[in-house]
């Protein structure tokens, strides 16, 4: 019965539905973290700094993200061709590059982060190291999940997604009571570490000792560079835009207003959750079609239809019940005046997710 249903739905919708179900469990846990755990332990005067500091971590990890841009695409390319030796060499190089850039980022952050902490109105301590670690690990772990994605190991990915959120929650519950912001970034790093090791375990069958590592650089370096340059431009612009946006919100607004933005953004992001699932399944399937010279836009229209359809429904729910939601718990009640902005922010995030689907489709197709 399930095989018949899978055949009727096709791989795109079948794996999207499976991952959607699993990821909704993670979303519930992450919503609990963002909407209850973080406001509980992080004082209001520092709550508005959580998002911009997370974005700063992403900017610090940007050099690694840019270098890893072609890796994700070529992982799909080599896996589609059955060239597992090249996949193995790519993943080894990711480890080497990540180690080198982590050390370099730490040196750079030592001079850069004090000015950031001053404008974010938070104390430094060990926070700088944790933010760098979070940024580098967050840039590194998707490549290993992409290897599973390229090999269509969606069941293993589903297990990783199922367990990542509880790993994050448990880590934060342990560390946040001691120092809230530091504990938050330890919790942010934990799922990335878990994803890397779980991915390596999941890849052992196809990339074990029987697979000999094979060089890819000499044959494909021109294609790697040609693919990287335009995509890196988009990636860098997006990361800097997000970081500056969060930075300005925290730096220019009062503690109350920036904390209010944090709370309503946690609700607003729920409207984009489903779109991220579409995006995840879209990439390897579109890349495979491209390699087979079967560029097919129907998969893109399906993903955009899902993003806008579910997103519009959530925007309506937020519009009708935003004030009621914010009045549910005492820790949110003072943010009720921001309810109308929550509707607008949800709409913006849904549109950004739709744009992300288009960009990922074009990236997958080279």
Buried (B, 14 or more C-beta within 10 A) or exposed (E): EEEEEBEEEBBBBBBBBBBBEBBEBBBEBBBEBBBBBBBEBBEBBBBBBBBBBBBBBBBBBBBBBBBBBBBBBBBBBBBBEEBBBBBBBBBEBBBEBBEEBBEEBBEBBEEBBEEBBEEBBBEEEEBBBBBBBBBBBBBBBBBBBBBBBBBBBBEBBBBBBBBBBBBBBEBBBEBBEEBBBBBBBBBBBBBBBBBBEBBBEBBEEBBEEEBEBBEBEEEBEEBBEEBBEEBBEEBBEBBBEBBBEBBEBBBEBEBBBBBBBBBBBBBBBBBBBBBBBBBBBBBBBBBBBBBEEEBEEEBBEBBBEBBBEBBBEBBEBBBEEBEEBBEEEEEBEBBBEBBEBBBBBBBBBBBBBBBBBBBBBBBBBB
